[in-house]
């Protein structure tokens, strides 16, 4: 059973696109709630598919007690809007990087986005009590990319590594379920590893 007065918990979740990791993260964040429960939405929709995904995620969260905070950039600003002792779900680092690296209305690419976000995420992780952070695993297609696409992959990898290194649990969502790379014992002990979660 989750101990509401226990030690802080920071969880990093990665997995392929559209494979259920957001729903898994929502369940986990809901189980971790102490007082408030915030959903930090980073996606800045750019097409019909983005809007449909946002609507689907909102429907999934209905009745779960999430307060949605739209924060597509400058993540530390949520510390002025939210109770740091509450529980957080940030979804996702991928969208956050896209927003910062390819700012709307600007032709120039922000090649310093990864360094900025890495520093901001470390600040956030060190400032809040409990948080689940979601990212996309975009490294296994075996293709070689040039220019901005490869820079984006390397940038996301930098951010992912920094967040994972500061997390108490690291979970990969695959189509067969959840693979816990770090923190399985604690997740089980505190009732935070859902049925079907594998070590």
N, C-alpha and C positions, 0 to 999 in steps of 0.2 A: 504494500500500500504506500502511495506517495506521501512522504512526510512533509507537510506544508511548512514546518519550521526548520527543516533540515538545511544542509549545505546547498549553495547555489548550483544550478545545473545549466550548462551551455552545450547545445547539441548542434552538430553540423550534419546536414543531410544532402547527399548528392545522388544523382541518377540521370538516366536518359530522359529526353524530352517526352512529356505527356505519358509517363509510365506510372502515375499514381503517387508520386512523391509528395505533391502538395497536399493531397488528402491525408496521407500518412502523417505529414508534419502537422496538419490541423488537429488530428486526433491526439498526437503526442503533446502539442502545446496545450490543448484543452485539459489533458490529464495532469499537466504540470502546474496548472493555474493555482495561485495562492490567493490573490485579491483580484486585481484587474487582469484583463486579458486583451492584449493589443495585437492586431494584425497590421503589420507594416507593409503596405502595398507599394512596390517600387516600379511596377510596369507603367510605362507611358504609352497608351495604345496608339497604334499607327495604322491599323486596318481593321476590317470586319472581324477577322479571326481573333485578333487581340481583344476586341470588345466582347466577343462571345466567350472567350476564356475567362475574362473578368467576371462576366455574369454567372458563369458556371461556378466559379470559386465562391462568389457571394451566396449563391443558392446552397452550396455545400456547408457554408458557415452559419446559415440561418438557425437561430435557436441555441447556438453554442456559447453565446456570451462575448463574442469578439467585438471590440471597438476598432473599426478600421481607420487607420491613419495613412493618408496618401503622402508618400515621401519619395519621389522619383530621383532625388539627388540630395547631397548635403545631409547625409544620414544623422549626424550628431544633433541636428535640430530637433529630432523627436524627443531628446532629453528635456527640452523646454515645454513639451506638450504632454508628456506621459509620466506616470509614476514609476520610477526605476525599480521599485520593489514588486511591481506586477510581473506578469509573464508575457513574453513577446514571441511573435512569429514573424520573421522577416522573409518575404518571398518576392523576388529572389535576387541573389547577387548577380546573376546573368543580366537581368533587366537593368539593374542598377549600373552595371558597367556599360551597357549599351547606351543608356541615357547620358552618362558622363563622357564617354569616348566619342559619341556622335551627337553632340548637342543640337537640338532642333534649330533650324534657321541659320546654321553656320556650316560653311563648306569645309572648314579646317577640322581635321581629326585631332582630338585631345590625346596625344600619346602619353601624357602624364597621369591619365585617369587611374591606372592601377595603383600607383604610389599613393594618390590621394585617398582612394577608397580603402586601401589596406590600412592606412593610418586611422581613418575614420571608424573602420570596423573594430580595430583594436580598442579605440576609445569607447565604442559602444559596448563591446563585450566586457570591458573592465568596469562599466558604469551601471549595468543592469543586473538584476539578481538571476533571473531565469530567461533563457532565450533559445529558440530553435531557428536556425538559419538554413535556408534552402538555396541550392545552386544546381546548375545543369552540368552533367558529365559530357563534355564535347570533345573528348580526346582519343576515341577508340575507332574512328572510321577508317584509319589507315591511309588517309589522303594527305597530300602535301599542299599547303596553302601558301599563297604569296601575299605580301603587302599587309593591308589592314586586317584581313581575316586571320592570318597567322598571328599578328600582333594581339588581336582580340583573344585568341585562344591562350596565348602565353600570359596575357594580362589576367584573364580569369583564373588560370592556374596559380598565379602568384597570390591572388586574393584568397582562393580556396585553401591553399597551403597555410596561409597566415591564420585564417579562421579555424581550420582544423587543428592547428597546433595549440590554439588557446581553448579548444573545446574539451569537455569532459567525456563526451561520447561522439563517435563518428560513425554514421550509418550510410550505407549505400543501398538504394532501392533498385532492385532488379525485378524482372517480370515474375520470378519465382518467390519474391518476398523481400524481406529486409536482411541485409548482411551487416552485422555490427562489427566494425573493425577496431573499435575501442570503446570501453565502458560497458560491455554487456553485463558484467557481474552487478554493477551498480544499478543499471536499468532494471534488471530482474529483481534485485533486492527491494527496490522502491516501487515495483509494480508498473514500470514505464515501458516494458518491452511487450508490445501487444502479442496476442496469440499468433503464432506463425512466424514470429521474428526469430531469425537464426543468428547464432553467434559466429 
